[in-house]
Amino acid sequence: MGLKEQILESVRQDLVEIEAALTENLKPYLPLVSHIAKYIMFSGGKRMRPLLMVLSARLCGYKGNYDKTLSIVFEYLHAATLLHDDLVDGADIRRGNPVAHSIWGNPATVLVGDFLLARSIAIAAQTGSVAIVDILAHTTAQMSEGEIHQLLNRGDLAVKETEYMEVIRRKTAYLIQAACQVGALLGEAQQEQVQALADYGYHLGIAFQMVDDLLDYTANTRVLGKATGTDLREGKLTLPVIYALSRATKEDRRRMETIIRDMDMTASDFDTVLGLIKKYGGIAYTRDRAREHIDQAKKSLDIFSASKTRTLLEQLADYALAREM
Amino acid sequence: MGLKEQILESVRQDLVEIEAALTENLKPYLPLVSHIAKYIMFSGGKRMRPLLMVLSARLCGYKGNYDKTLSIVFEYLHAATLLHDDLVDGADIRRGNPVAHSIWGNPATVLVGDFLLARSIAIAAQTGSVAIVDILAHTTAQMSEGEIHQLLNRGDLAVKETEYMEVIRRKTAYLIQAACQVGALLGEAQQEQVQALADYGYHLGIAFQMVDDLLDYTANTRVLGKATGTDLREGKLTLPVIYALSRATKEDRRRMETIIRDMDMTASDFDTVLGLIKKYGGIAYTRDRAREHIDQAKKSLDIFSASKTRTLLEQLADYALAREM
């Protein structure tokens, strides 16, 4: 049995309960809100964030029955940002389907994103924990700033690795960190445990985004559910190309820049850039950085004694690195 | 001294402190977020919502110094919805200035709206009161649903008064209600007082939106800061025209419908519709409904003993009806 199958086997029941909570708690008064929200939420999402929250709570000894409900906050928030980000990026396809705004238009998509964001805070408030609400509100503010930063960097060929890190920290890592941290808080964990799970989530989140950015260069298109090279076509420079540009000869650098600046990059242009990225080790470098973060994520869990849940969190980290979509 | 000048005289110091809090608490890490947020927030807003929160707290005996900071939550939330709504409506002008999305583009405008929304919840969480956070989160969800409902109604000539009420309740009244209610909660008011201020805010909010909708037909364009007839041109049917359509003869109804359906309504077309709205009492009817809600708002305050603050809240209600912009 492969790693993915092992994980899925272990979390089957959790996933069933998370799906049920996702459907039960939406409660809009307009059917359209439900349609759009469900379209984005039930189109192949892996429920990584809710699952991480549930497992983090369990690792800290949580025995209550509010974990599944609270966990969906992270899926609602994630869905809200997907709706807004696809619109911001001018994307066409997500997970093999047309993006929501191409079906329902920008206005409804913006507003349903707002609705999901607000619902997620409302559900979090039901815990009665201001600390949890506070984490979510700050994370949401950071996420929008990360997306704006990415937008400002668009097409900028001088973007540095440090700036890339600033962006992915805000747009991706903080939400995954928040899921783990909130799980620990729900489990009334000690400060040290809360911090350990926050660190785990942070490093996992960084690695997860790096792998996402890698897959945009290397994935099988059918598995990915969209064409490779999307980031580059949107003028989004990610670590593989940032690293390669920093190492390339003047001549190769100019070749890459010319292609990236071209609005109508052909498949053969993309292959040329990919060849140069590989030549200068951009793929290997990014994978190495991702692996380091996965190692740090797993190391953060050392303070917890061995358990089935800890093993599962470690497996999830390994899978984040090994995944093909 | 006119009513407006009297009110401004009484709240001068409060407004100064609210302005200071608005600037101090934004704290984005990107300058662009600050630019866009300030553009929408410092372009002639009247600070009605923060002011209502501050006065509501004071009426309930609040003596602390967190009121101004908390009050800006309502301006941030309001600004967030203005950014998103202008984009949703495809508006060009707000308060005499080009709308934000025409300067910075839709993507940044969507994301800065998200940022403001998140910041407002984060500031509310600083109170340590889950009840306050909960009100804000629910209000935000309702507001997005109100806007979606309005969007769905767009161009629909069969919209009824009840449906119009559903929309304005969500898109406008609940936020003003929340400001008053949160003020009362900050002032640790008794349940009866919280309810009274919630009622005051609700009816004030309904009347405020009705007057807004009236002004779109009757205002002096220079004072309004945008052309009259904007709602109708956007296919937004408000109470004056809904009422007139319900009372018009078959023939007049058809004349109005033809003009409203026309994408390129001329100034003379608009005058024709306005004439028919007046003929069937749409303006007078809307003003009467608004006056009833203002009366109910003021009546809600009866449980409070006479005070300078209560008088001020009553004056604000009168001004909401009398205002020319």
Boltz contact constraints between the chains, C-beta under 6 A:
constraints:
  - contact:
      token1: [A, 29]
      token2: [B, 145]
      max_distance: 6.0
  - contact:
      token1: [A, 30]
      token2: [B, 145]
      max_distance: 6.0
  - contact:
      token1: [A, 30]
      token2: [B, 148]
      max_distance: 6.0
  - contact:
      token1: [A, 84]
      token2: [B, 110]
      max_distance: 6.0
  - contact:
      token1: [A, 88]
      token2: [B, 107]
      max_distance: 6.0
  - contact:
      token1: [A, 107]
      token2: [B, 88]
      max_distance: 6.0
  - contact:
      token1: [A, 107]
      token2: [B, 151]
      max_distance: 6.0
  - contact:
      token1: [A, 110]
      token2: [B, 84]
      max_distance: 6.0
  - contact:
      token1: [A, 110]
      token2: [B, 110]
      max_distance: 6.0
  - contact:
      token1: [A, 111]
      token2: [B, 144]
      max_distance: 6.0
  - contact:
      token1: [A, 111]
      token2: [B, 147]
      max_distance: 6.0
  - contact:
      token1: [A, 111]
      token2: [B, 148]
      max_distance: 6.0
  - contact:
      token1: [A, 114]
      token2: [B, 144]
      max_distance: 6.0
  - contact:
      token1: [A, 115]
      token2: [B, 141]
      max_distance: 6.0
  - contact:
      token1: [A, 115]
      token2: [B, 144]
      max_distance: 6.0
  - contact:
      token1: [A, 118]
      token2: [B, 137]
      max_distance: 6.0
  - contact:
      token1: [A, 118]
      token2: [B, 140]
      max_distance: 6.0
  - contact:
      token1: [A, 118]
      token2: [B, 141]
      max_distance: 6.0
  - contact:
      token1: [A, 119]
      token2: [B, 141]
      max_distance: 6.0
  - contact:
      token1: [A, 121]
      token2: [B, 121]
      max_distance: 6.0
  - contact:
      token1: [A, 121]
      token2: [B, 137]
      max_distance: 6.0
  - contact:
      token1: [A, 122]
      token2: [B, 137]
      max_distance: 6.0
  - contact:
      token1: [A, 122]
      token2: [B, 138]
      max_distance: 6.0
  - contact:
      token1: [A, 125]
      token2: [B, 130]
      max_distance: 6.0
  - contact:
      token1: [A, 125]
      token2: [B, 133]
      max_distance: 6.0
  - contact:
      token1: [A, 125]
      token2: [B, 134]
      max_distance: 6.0
  - contact:
      token1: [A, 125]
      token2: [B, 137]
      max_distance: 6.0
  - contact:
      token1: [A, 128]
      token2: [B, 130]
      max_distance: 6.0
  - contact:
      token1: [A, 130]
      token2: [B, 125]
      max_distance: 6.0
  - contact:
      token1: [A, 130]
      token2: [B, 128]
      max_distance: 6.0
  - contact:
      token1: [A, 130]
      token2: [B, 130]
      max_distance: 6.0
  - contact:
      token1: [A, 133]
      token2: [B, 125]
      max_distance: 6.0
  - contact:
      token1: [A, 133]
      token2: [B, 133]
      max_distance: 6.0
  - contact:
      token1: [A, 134]
      token2: [B, 125]
      max_distance: 6.0
  - contact:
      token1: [A, 137]
      token2: [B, 118]
      max_distance: 6.0
  - contact:
      token1: [A, 137]
      token2: [B, 121]
      max_distance: 6.0
  - contact:
      token1: [A, 137]
      token2: [B, 122]
      max_distance: 6.0
  - contact:
      token1: [A, 137]
      token2: [B, 125]
      max_distance: 6.0
  - contact:
      token1: [A, 138]
      token2: [B, 122]
      max_distance: 6.0
  - contact:
      token1: [A, 140]
      token2: [B, 118]
      max_distance: 6.0
  - contact:
      token1: [A, 141]
      token2: [B, 115]
      max_distance: 6.0
  - contact:
      token1: [A, 141]
      token2: [B, 118]
      max_distance: 6.0
  - contact:
      token1: [A, 141]
      token2: [B, 119]
      max_distance: 6.0
  - contact:
      token1: [A, 144]
      token2: [B, 111]
      max_distance: 6.0
  - contact:
      token1: [A, 144]
      token2: [B, 114]
      max_distance: 6.0
  - contact:
      token1: [A, 144]
      token2: [B, 115]
      max_distance: 6.0
  - contact:
      token1: [A, 145]
      token2: [B, 29]
      max_distance: 6.0
  - contact:
      token1: [A, 145]
      token2: [B, 30]
      max_distance: 6.0
  - contact:
      token1: [A, 147]
      token2: [B, 111]
      max_distance: 6.0
  - contact:
      token1: [A, 148]
      token2: [B, 30]
      max_distance: 6.0
  - contact:
      token1: [A, 148]
      token2: [B, 111]
      max_distance: 6.0
  - contact:
      token1: [A, 151]
      token2: [B, 107]
      max_distance: 6.0
